[in-house]
Amino acid sequence: MFSPQGPSLRELCVQALSSVERGYDLLAPKFDHTPFRTSQEILDETARTLTELGPFQHGLDVCCGTGAGIFVLRSLCRGRVTGVDFSAGMLAQARGAHPEATWVRADARALPFAAGFDLAVSSGALGHFLPTERSVVFEGVYRALRPDGLFAIAVGAPPPPASVSYWTTLGFDLVMRVRNAVWRPPFVMYYRTSRLPAIRDDLTAAGFTAAAVALTALGRYRDGSPRYWLILGRKPTDPP
């Protein structure tokens, strides 16, 4: 799962016993050599799908990490691209890799933007928010977008119960719940709290018109269901 340039087991344990922010500050220099970084295949398929929904002028990567989503925004947006994250370490890596972009340190639950973007993207971040926090994040993205702006979230579909992935993610979430029950500060990272219907419902509650596109080029499970989806939230042209 990890390349030789990735973190050691000890480093991962130290990260897991830290807060989310501190943990990612520690992991940042080696993050791109871990399976936690959004794969290039997902980024490419996201960009391909969004190409048909543009054009876009200015783009925002929400919870940008080391800047993987900037590849998507640069291929689609004709204007400036901006990444926002609350980890100073991750932003330092992103800034070094993409000096042409704008980087902002902020909590996604309190985004400091207002109607300045045509496209917002996010991937691999929803598990860091409790279900009760998702609505605040989506409301902030809604404010950041211009009318008719689009918010795209690449998410993995829940694996079927007969798969190894199902039991792996279930076990991981159980371990994290025990860890957070007995250790402070908490490290919020769950795989099974961002179900597709719940995401769509929260987008709708935030004011978006929600839809979902199956990223079938990224494969299917044995039961035929897609492994990945692109959840889309469109801000109305005349928002209330």
Phi, psi and omega in degrees: 000330184244143175279167178300338180274357183280179182288153175280168177300320179298316180297321178294322179294318178298317178299315184293338179264008177258179170288167179301313182297310181294321179300317181284331172300317180291322184280340191310313184298338182244007187300320183291352177254023178239162176285357180284336177291138178301130185292155179296328178298318178294318179297316181295317181289326174298313180297318180298317181293319183286338179304324182282354185249001181276200006280164180232147179261291184249141185234150181231129175258112183271128187059060192287339184059227180276006171101021181300321182293344179297330176300319178294311184296319182294331180280346187244332189258136181272343181253214184283153174237141186227139174243141179230135180202158179262359178265116179296325180295317179294320180295325178297319177294318180296318181296322178293325182278329185225072184293344182281344182272166175261135183237132184232130175268118180195156175281132180296343177277359178211061184293133185266043184235154179216110171049045182245359187230151178261336182218132172236139179231157174202145178208138175073015186249338188298331180294347179272003178238137173294152180307326179289345181266345185301320183298323179293319177298312182294324177295323177293320176294321178303314179295327183288338183270148170283161174307137185075009176290159186236136175246123183240128181236116175275124182225149173276138178285149177300130180290152179294152184303335182279357185267157175296323182299323180301311183285331176294311180292324176298314179296319179299313181297322178295318178298317180295323179293320177295315179303314183286340177282336186242355186225140175234144002284159179290153172239102185276111175201103181232142180268341191246018181255001183242066179288147185303312180300322180293321178296314179298318180298318181291324175297316179298317179297330179281352178114354181282156163267116190260145176209170180220139178238125178286128177269072188293338178294344180268007173104168179228157172282172182299333179277003177093352182284145181294146178281331184224149177229153170249111179273129185243133173237118181256125176283130183301150178298324178239077182295150181294000000 
